[in-house]
């Protein structure tokens, strides 16, 4: 894959998650505010992430959707969302079952807080 194809691929990846930015933020805020627990957050976040990851657009759909977006301003968004997916992947709510590499609900909440602040700072 050449540089041009790689950059276009990253822009499209950023856009596929960007479409649901508001939903991701709402979900993160509910978890950080204690309105849902870690298991609920994990389940819903991973569901959203998989749907966005698996999106396929026709060229017409893609051009219609991105016409008003400045894709370069979305740079790095997918990395933040994917990083949070990895945090969810190592989340284990049960301390009796938790392995050394896994994180607790408190640790997951801290990861979500950090990501939420970074998204709000980088993408106001």
C-alpha positions in Angstrom: 0.0 0.0 0.0 1.5 3.4 -1.0 1.5 6.6 1.1 -1.6 8.0 -0.7 -3.7 4.8 -0.2 -2.6 4.6 3.4 -3.6 8.2 4.2 -7.0 7.8 2.4 -7.6 4.6 4.4 -6.8 6.4 7.7 -9.1 9.3 6.7 -11.9 6.9 6.0 -11.3 5.0 9.2 -11.4 8.3 11.2 -14.7 9.2 9.4 -16.4 5.9 10.1 -16.0 6.5 13.9 -16.5 10.3 13.6 -20.1 9.8 12.4 -21.0 8.6 15.8 -18.9 11.0 17.8 -21.9 12.4 19.7 -23.0 8.8 20.6 -19.6 7.9 21.8 -19.3 11.0 23.9 -22.8 10.5 25.5 -21.9 6.9 26.4 -18.6 7.9 27.9 -20.2 10.7 29.9 -22.9 8.3 31.2 -20.1 5.9 32.4 -17.9 8.6 33.9 -20.9 10.1 35.7 -21.8 6.7 37.2 -25.1 6.4 35.4 -24.1 3.0 34.0 -21.6 0.5 35.2 -18.5 -0.8 33.5 -20.2 -3.9 32.1 -22.9 -1.8 30.5 -20.4 0.6 29.1 -18.2 -2.2 27.8 -21.1 -4.0 26.1 -22.5 -0.9 24.4 -19.1 0.7 23.4 -17.9 -2.5 21.9 -21.1 -3.0 19.9 -20.9 0.6 18.5 -17.2 0.1 17.7 -17.7 -3.1 15.8 -20.6 -1.6 13.8 -18.4 1.4 12.9 -15.4 -0.7 12.2 -17.4 -2.9 9.7 -19.0 0.0 7.8 -18.7 -0.2 4.0 -19.5 2.7 1.8 -20.1 2.9 -1.9 -18.2 5.8 -3.5 -21.4 7.8 -3.9 -22.4 7.3 -0.3 -19.0 8.3 0.9 -18.8 11.4 -1.2 -22.3 12.4 -0.1 -21.4 11.9 3.6 -18.0 13.6 3.6 -19.0 16.6 1.3 -19.2 19.0 4.3 -16.6 17.4 6.5 -13.0 18.4 6.7 -11.4 15.0 6.9 -8.0 16.2 7.9 -9.6 17.7 11.1 -10.6 14.2 12.1 -7.1 12.9 12.1 -6.4 10.6 15.1 -10.0 10.2 16.2 -10.1 6.5 15.2 -6.9 5.9 17.2 -8.6 7.3 20.4 -11.7 5.2 19.9 -9.7 2.1 19.1 -7.5 2.6 22.1 -10.6 2.7 24.3 -11.8 -0.5 22.6 -8.5 -2.1 23.8 -9.2 -0.8 27.3 -12.6 -2.5 27.1 -11.0 -5.7 25.8 -8.9 -6.0 29.0 -11.7 -5.0 31.4 -12.6 -7.6 33.9 -15.2 -6.5 36.5 -14.7 -9.5 38.8 -11.6 -9.1 40.9 -11.5 -12.9 41.5 -11.3 -13.6 37.8 -9.0 -10.6 36.9 -5.6 -11.5 35.4 -2.6 -9.3 35.9 -3.0 -7.6 32.5 -6.7 -6.9 33.0 -8.2 -3.7 34.5 -10.9 -3.0 37.0 -14.0 -0.8 36.6 -12.2 2.0 38.3 -9.3 1.7 36.0 -11.6 1.6 33.0 -13.4 4.7 34.2 -10.1 6.5 34.4 -9.2 5.4 30.9 -12.6 6.7 29.7 -12.2 10.0 31.5 -8.8 10.5 29.9 -10.1 9.7 26.4 -13.2 11.8 26.9 -11.1 14.8 27.9 -8.7 14.3 25.0 -11.6 14.1 22.5 -13.2 17.2 23.9 -9.9 19.1 23.8 -8.8 17.9 20.3 -12.3 17.9 18.6 -14.4 20.7 20.2 
